């Protein structure tokens, strides 16, 4: 890794730890520089703003999920499709810290650019794999690429909608609402892809509920 790339990653890693510990709103640029070392001039050489740094963290979270998905390339067709949806979701285990910052910004109505960075990061990496996974599912009658594109974009939008619905409510209400929406998303995807009822899990409702409850409670405590 080149020196400049190494320095950039040091800033990302330091900021990620601070954002996850304190929340994005409670972390100042000076806090990041104090922990990572260096000057503001050095920071602005790599990032335009603190938000740009958080957007890079979102893209790296998406890349980490894709690496985990790609680690098992021999999974059966339907299992592979389920794994793809799981690792493309932003509310799985291990994402609680990032979600805390995202929920904070959603509540402040300042999350648009972060949502875009996350969706784009997931889209760039997962969409080609989604097309391959769908083509391998035998029960699919062969939806064309335009239809699959709309199905995929609906999935991305639904993930963010679930998060916004959770963020706009109390932790218990938000968690319950999110679980209902997850079930609705499963049905919508199964119908769109002509898959049998119950064939898509995406993720266990309990896992999503626990992850969201943790992030919602932490975001509330840091407010």
C-alpha positions in Angstrom: 0.0 0.0 0.0 1.4 3.4 -1.0 2.1 5.9 1.7 -0.8 8.2 0.7 -3.2 5.3 0.5 -2.0 4.1 3.9 -2.6 7.5 5.4 -6.1 7.7 3.9 -7.0 4.3 5.4 -5.6 5.4 8.8 -8.1 8.3 8.7 -10.9 6.0 7.7 -10.1 3.5 10.5 -9.7 6.2 13.2 -12.9 7.9 12.2 -14.8 4.6 12.0 -13.8 3.8 15.6 -14.8 7.2 16.9 -18.1 7.4 14.9 -19.0 3.9 16.2 -18.1 4.8 19.8 -19.5 8.4 20.0 -21.8 8.7 16.9 -21.1 10.9 13.9 -22.6 14.1 15.4 -20.6 13.8 18.6 -17.3 13.4 16.8 -15.4 16.5 15.7 -12.8 16.7 13.0 -10.3 17.7 15.6 -11.1 14.4 17.5 -10.2 12.4 14.4 -7.0 14.3 13.9 -6.0 14.1 17.5 -6.3 10.3 17.4 -4.9 9.8 13.9 -2.3 12.5 14.0 -1.6 14.9 11.2 -3.0 18.3 10.2 -6.2 19.6 8.7 -4.2 20.2 5.5 -3.3 16.5 5.4 -7.0 15.6 6.0 -8.3 17.8 3.3 -5.8 16.3 0.9 -7.7 13.0 1.2 -11.3 14.1 2.0 -13.4 17.2 1.4 -15.3 16.9 4.7 -16.1 14.8 7.6 -19.2 13.6 5.7 -17.0 12.5 2.8 -15.1 10.4 5.3 -18.3 8.7 6.6 -19.4 8.1 3.0 -16.1 6.3 2.4 -16.8 4.2 5.5 -20.2 3.3 4.0 -18.5 2.2 0.7 -16.0 0.1 2.6 -18.8 -1.5 4.7 -20.4 -2.5 1.4 -17.1 -3.9 0.1 -16.7 -5.9 3.3 -20.1 -7.4 2.8 -19.4 -8.4 -0.7 -16.2 -10.1 0.2 -18.1 -12.2 2.8 -20.7 -13.1 0.1 -18.1 -14.0 -2.5 -16.2 -16.2 -0.1 -18.7 -19.1 -0.8 -19.0 -19.2 -4.5 -20.1 -22.9 -4.5 -23.4 -22.4 -2.7 -26.6 -23.9 -4.4 -28.5 -21.3 -6.5 -31.3 -20.4 -4.0 -28.9 -20.4 -1.1 -26.5 -18.1 -3.1 -29.4 -15.7 -3.8 -30.4 -15.6 -0.1 -26.7 -15.1 0.9 -26.5 -12.2 -1.6 -29.5 -10.4 -0.2 -28.2 -11.0 3.4 -24.7 -9.5 2.8 -26.2 -6.6 0.8 -28.4 -5.7 3.7 -27.1 -2.9 5.9 -28.8 -4.2 9.1 -27.0 -7.5 9.7 -24.8 -8.4 12.7 -21.7 -6.3 12.9 -23.2 -3.1 11.4 -24.6 -1.7 14.6 -21.9 1.0 14.9 -22.3 2.3 11.4 -26.1 2.2 11.7 -25.9 4.4 14.8 -24.4 7.2 12.8 -26.8 6.6 9.9 -29.8 6.7 12.2 -28.5 9.9 13.8 -28.3 11.6 10.4 -31.7 10.2 9.3 -33.3 11.8 12.3 -31.7 15.1 11.5 -32.8 14.8 7.8 -29.1 15.0 6.8 -28.5 11.5 5.5 -29.2 11.9 1.8 -25.5 11.8 0.6 -24.7 9.0 3.0 -27.6 6.9 1.8 -26.5 7.5 -1.7 -22.9 6.4 -1.0 -24.1 3.3 0.7 -26.6 2.3 -2.0 -24.1 3.1 -4.8 -21.4 1.0 -3.0 -23.8 -2.0 -2.7 -25.1 -1.5 -6.2 -21.6 -1.4 -7.9 -20.5 -4.6 -6.2 -23.6 -6.7 -5.8 -25.7 -6.0 -8.9 -23.6 -8.1 -11.4 -23.6 -10.9 -8.8 -27.4 -10.5 -8.4 -27.9 -11.0 -12.1 -25.8 -14.1 -12.1 -27.6 -15.5 -9.0 -31.1 -14.9 -10.4 -30.1 -16.6 -13.7 -29.2 -19.7 -11.7 -32.5 -20.0 -9.8 -34.3 -22.7 -11.7 -37.8 -21.6 -10.6 -37.4 -18.2 -12.3 -39.0 -18.1 -15.7 -36.3 -15.8 -17.1 -37.1 -12.2 -16.2 -35.2 -9.9 -18.6 -32.4 -7.6 -17.5 -34.7 -4.5 -17.3 -37.1 -6.3 -14.9 -34.2 -7.6 -12.8 -32.8 -4.1 -12.6 -36.1 -2.7 -11.2 -36.3 -5.6 -8.8 -32.8 -4.9 -7.5 -33.4 -1.2 -7.2 -36.6 -1.9 -5.3 -34.6 -4.1 -2.9 -32.0 -1.3 -2.3 -34.8 1.3 -1.8 -36.7 -1.0 0.6 -33.6 -1.5 2.8 -33.2 2.3 3.3 -37.0 2.7 3.8 -36.9 0.1 6.5 -34.1 2.0 8.2 -35.9 5.3 7.9 -39.1 3.8 9.4 -37.1 2.4 12.3 -35.3 5.7 12.8 -38.5 7.7 12.9 -40.0 5.7 15.8 -39.1 4.7 19.3 -36.8 1.7 19.5 -39.5 -0.9 20.3 -41.9 0.5 17.7 -39.2 0.9 15.1 -38.0 -2.6 15.6 -41.5 -4.0 15.2 -42.2 -1.9 12.1 -38.9 -3.0 10.6 -39.7 -6.7 11.0 -43.1 -6.3 9.3 -41.4 -4.5 6.4 -38.8 -7.3 6.1 -41.6 -9.8 5.8 -43.3 -7.7 3.1 -40.0 -7.3 1.3 -39.5 -11.1 1.2 -43.0 -11.6 -0.3 -42.4 -8.8 -2.9 -39.1 -10.3 -4.0 -40.5 -13.8 -4.2 -43.4 -12.6 -6.3 -41.2 -10.5 -8.6 -38.8 -13.3 -9.2 -41.6 -16.0 -9.5 -40.1 -17.9 -6.6 -42.1 -20.3 -4.3 -43.5 -18.8 -1.1 -41.0 -19.0 1.8 -38.0 -19.5 -0.5 -36.4 -16.2 0.4 -35.2 -15.6 4.0 -32.9 -12.6 3.3 -32.1 -12.7 7.0 -33.7 -13.9 10.2 -36.2 -11.3 11.7 -34.6 -11.7 15.1 -31.2 -10.8 13.9 -32.4 -7.6 12.2 -34.5 -6.7 15.2 -31.6 -7.1 17.6 -29.3 -5.1 15.3 -31.7 -2.2 14.9 -32.7 -2.1 18.5 -29.0 -1.8 19.5 -28.4 1.0 17.0 -31.6 2.8 17.8 -31.0 2.7 21.6 -27.4 3.8 21.1 -28.4 6.7 18.7 -30.9 7.8 21.4 -28.3 7.7 24.1 -25.9 9.7 22.1 -28.4 12.4 21.1 
